[in-house]
Amino acid sequence: MLGWLERTALTEAIRSSMWAYPALEIVHLLGLALLVGPAVLFDLRLLGAGRALPVRQAAARLLPLARIGFSVAALSGALMFVTGANEFAGNPAFQLKIVLLAVAGVNVLVFNLGIYRSVRRWETGGSPTAARAAAGISLAAWTAVVACGRLIAYV
Protein backbone atom coordinates (compact mmCIF):
# COMPACT_ATOMS: atom_id res chain seq x y z
CA MET A 1 0.00 0.00 0.00
CA LEU A 2 2.81 2.44 0.85
CA GLY A 3 5.26 0.93 -1.61
CA TRP A 4 5.20 4.03 -3.77
CA LEU A 5 6.85 5.95 -0.92
CA GLU A 6 9.62 3.40 -0.84
CA ARG A 7 10.29 3.89 -4.56
CA THR A 8 10.76 7.67 -4.66
CA ALA A 9 14.08 9.14 -5.74
CA LEU A 10 14.65 10.56 -2.27
CA THR A 11 14.07 7.18 -0.65
CA GLU A 12 16.40 5.49 -3.09
CA ALA A 13 19.06 8.11 -2.37
CA ILE A 14 18.77 7.54 1.37
CA ARG A 15 18.88 3.77 0.97
CA SER A 16 21.84 3.80 -1.43
CA SER A 17 23.98 5.97 0.83
CA MET A 18 26.07 4.32 3.50
CA TRP A 19 25.71 7.38 5.73
CA ALA A 20 22.27 8.88 5.06
CA TYR A 21 20.12 6.64 7.27
CA PRO A 22 22.54 6.60 10.23
CA ALA A 23 22.82 10.40 9.92
CA LEU A 24 19.02 10.67 9.97
CA GLU A 25 18.93 8.54 13.12
CA ILE A 26 21.45 10.84 14.79
CA VAL A 27 19.54 13.96 13.73
CA HIS A 28 16.30 12.35 14.93
CA LEU A 29 17.78 11.66 18.36
CA LEU A 30 19.14 15.20 18.60
CA GLY A 31 15.71 16.54 17.64
CA LEU A 32 14.09 14.38 20.30
CA ALA A 33 16.55 15.64 22.89
CA LEU A 34 15.81 19.24 21.90
CA LEU A 35 12.08 18.53 22.09
CA VAL A 36 11.83 16.37 25.19
CA GLY A 37 14.43 18.13 27.34
CA PRO A 38 12.73 21.56 27.33
CA ALA A 39 9.27 19.97 27.44
CA VAL A 40 10.18 18.02 30.58
CA LEU A 41 11.58 21.16 32.22
CA PHE A 42 8.39 23.09 31.39
CA ASP A 43 6.23 20.23 32.65
CA LEU A 44 8.21 20.13 35.88
CA ARG A 45 7.63 23.87 36.29
CA LEU A 46 3.89 23.29 35.88
CA LEU A 47 4.12 20.57 38.50
CA GLY A 48 5.68 22.99 40.98
CA ALA A 49 9.44 22.86 40.48
CA GLY A 50 11.23 26.20 40.14
CA ARG A 51 8.31 28.35 41.25
CA ALA A 52 10.60 31.39 41.33
CA LEU A 53 10.46 31.39 37.53
CA PRO A 54 7.06 32.58 36.28
CA VAL A 55 5.37 30.12 33.92
CA ARG A 56 5.30 32.59 31.01
CA GLN A 57 9.06 33.13 31.32
CA ALA A 58 9.64 29.38 31.42
CA ALA A 59 7.44 29.00 28.33
CA ALA A 60 9.25 31.79 26.50
CA ARG A 61 12.65 30.22 27.17
CA LEU A 62 11.84 26.52 26.78
CA LEU A 63 9.00 26.04 24.32
CA PRO A 64 10.67 27.59 21.25
CA LEU A 65 13.46 25.02 21.67
CA ALA A 66 10.89 22.24 21.97
CA ARG A 67 9.19 23.43 18.77
CA ILE A 68 12.51 23.38 16.90
CA GLY A 69 13.23 19.93 18.30
CA PHE A 70 9.81 18.70 17.20
CA SER A 71 10.37 20.03 13.69
CA VAL A 72 13.78 18.36 13.43
CA ALA A 73 12.48 15.06 14.84
CA ALA A 74 9.37 15.09 12.62
CA LEU A 75 11.32 15.78 9.42
CA SER A 76 14.05 13.23 10.13
CA GLY A 77 11.45 10.70 11.30
CA ALA A 78 9.45 11.14 8.11
CA LEU A 79 12.60 10.62 6.03
CA MET A 80 13.39 7.43 7.94
CA PHE A 81 9.78 6.27 7.57
CA VAL A 82 9.76 6.48 3.78
CA THR A 83 12.69 4.07 3.50
CA GLY A 84 10.54 1.24 4.86
CA ALA A 85 7.00 2.63 4.95
CA ASN A 86 5.22 -0.74 4.68
CA GLU A 87 7.34 -2.34 7.38
CA PHE A 88 7.02 0.64 9.73
CA ALA A 89 3.28 0.97 9.15
CA GLY A 90 2.79 -2.65 10.22
CA ASN A 91 5.02 -2.40 13.30
CA PRO A 92 2.98 -2.32 16.55
CA ALA A 93 5.57 -0.14 18.32
CA PHE A 94 5.48 2.37 15.45
CA GLN A 95 1.67 2.34 15.44
CA LEU A 96 1.59 3.02 19.18
CA LYS A 97 4.20 5.77 18.75
CA ILE A 98 1.94 7.52 16.22
CA VAL A 99 -1.06 7.26 18.57
CA LEU A 100 1.02 8.66 21.43
CA LEU A 101 2.24 11.51 19.21
CA ALA A 102 -1.40 12.34 18.55
CA VAL A 103 -2.13 12.24 22.30
CA ALA A 104 0.81 14.57 22.94
CA GLY A 105 -0.36 16.89 20.15
CA VAL A 106 -3.93 17.06 21.45
CA ASN A 107 -2.57 17.71 24.94
CA VAL A 108 -0.50 20.64 23.61
CA LEU A 109 -3.55 22.05 21.80
CA VAL A 110 -5.82 21.73 24.85
CA PHE A 111 -3.17 23.34 27.04
CA ASN A 112 -2.45 26.24 24.68
CA LEU A 113 -6.02 26.93 23.59
CA GLY A 114 -7.54 26.54 27.05
CA ILE A 115 -5.51 26.19 30.23
CA TYR A 116 -2.64 28.51 29.28
CA ARG A 117 -4.97 31.39 28.37
CA SER A 118 -5.48 32.13 32.07
CA VAL A 119 -1.76 31.86 32.95
CA ARG A 120 -1.55 35.44 34.27
CA ARG A 121 -3.77 34.46 37.20
CA TRP A 122 -1.65 31.52 38.32
CA GLU A 123 1.83 31.75 36.79
CA THR A 124 3.71 32.74 39.96
CA GLY A 125 2.02 30.34 42.34
CA GLY A 126 0.95 26.78 42.10
CA SER A 127 -0.45 25.63 38.78
CA PRO A 128 -4.13 24.75 38.61
CA THR A 129 -5.15 21.10 38.48
CA ALA A 130 -5.73 21.25 34.71
CA ALA A 131 -2.19 22.55 34.09
CA ARG A 132 -0.71 19.87 36.34
CA ALA A 133 -2.77 17.22 34.53
CA ALA A 134 -1.52 18.49 31.17
CA ALA A 135 2.05 18.33 32.48
CA GLY A 136 1.54 14.75 33.67
CA ILE A 137 0.04 13.71 30.33
CA SER A 138 2.93 15.40 28.53
CA LEU A 139 5.56 13.65 30.62
CA ALA A 140 3.90 10.27 30.15
CA ALA A 141 3.24 10.73 26.43
CA TRP A 142 6.73 11.91 25.50
CA THR A 143 8.38 9.21 27.61
CA ALA A 144 6.23 6.59 25.90
CA VAL A 145 6.91 8.08 22.43
CA VAL A 146 10.65 7.77 23.03
CA ALA A 147 10.25 4.22 24.39
CA CYS A 148 8.13 3.14 21.42
CA GLY A 149 10.61 4.69 19.01
CA ARG A 150 13.35 2.64 20.60
CA LEU A 151 11.22 -0.53 20.48
CA ILE A 152 10.52 -0.24 16.74
CA ALA A 153 13.78 -2.06 15.99
CA TYR A 154 12.89 -4.96 18.28
CA VAL A 155 9.20 -5.60 17.54
Secondary structure, 3 states (H helix, E strand, C coil): CCHHHHCCHHHHHHHHCCCHHHHHHHHHHHHHHHHHHHHHHHHHHHCCCCCCCCHHHHHHHHHHHHHHHHHHHHHHHHHHHHCCHHHHHCCHHHHHHHHHHHHHHHHHHHHHHCHHHHHHHHCCCCCCHHHHHHHHHHHHHHHHHHHHHHHHHHC
